Amino acid sequence: MPELRQYPTGRVEAAKPAFRDGKTEMLAALIRERARVPIRRLLVVGCGSGLEAAILARELGAEVIGIDLQGSFDVAAAAAVDLRRGDATCLEFADGSFDFVFSYHALEHIPAYGKALSEMARVLSKDGTYCVGTPNRLRLFGYLGSKDATWHDKIAWNLADWKARLHGKFRNEYGAHAGFSSGELDASLAEVFDQTDEITLPYYQRVYRQYAGWVNLLEKLGLGRFMFASVYFMGGKFGPCSPAPPSSIRPAAAGAGSEVH
């Protein structure tokens, strides 16, 4: 029998399932701190099963819509949030429809990713914020945090990545699960958004809080760009994210793309 929850108004309904994912919850905490305006309506582009969208809805207290080309949604997640089949390069929403646009490990699967980013910018409100994360193309190793994969899978995937690297084909367009380097993602975001702020380091500092000293050392030695499995950015159309200090938000510059992080 489902748990029943009593609300202050006297309304009683079945409690929503307890969706859990520590990394998504850590990312939601960063979003809460840095979002420029209250998040009332949030779009998840490339939502997969929809579990991530359900967690963001709970953690941020927002109305969430998730779109994915495949439409293979988790039944419980689909009951908690609005999940739809949709094309990231041709979003069905009006301009400025969302306070926040979120896309995590989806961009690398979209051949016309520049068009997808343009669509994300179009549906984002003037004062809204985005968060985009992808695998780090410069990573030495990946998949170590994959919860549903065996060690055999993780080793096999890393060997496949290294084989692609050795043949000069470790890129998304060749079918590799490559992602983007920090500089590549920064440059792509800068083409459609006015502000880009890399949050890779703050993210890993939170996820591996007990190893924060090692995380900071890797960054200080310039090794983070090879050891961090993913890269993450936040920003918006106008003005910096808050409450991050102004120096941490750089106006997007045309032609940016060198590896500077």
Buried (B, 14 or more C-beta within 10 A) or exposed (E): EEEEEEEEEEEEEEEBBEBEBEBBBBBBBBBEBBBBBEBEBBBBBBBBBBBBBBBBBBBBEBBBBBBBBEEEBBEBBBBBBBBBEBBBBEBEBEEBBBBBBBBBBBBBBBEEBBBBBBBBBBBBBEBBBBBBBBBBBBBBBBBEEEEEBEEEEBEEBBEEBEEBBEEEEBBBEEEBBBBBBBBBBBBBBBBBBBBBBBBBBBBBBBBEEEEEEEBBEBBEEEEBBEBBBBBBBBBBBEBBBBEBEEEEBBEBEEEBBEEEB
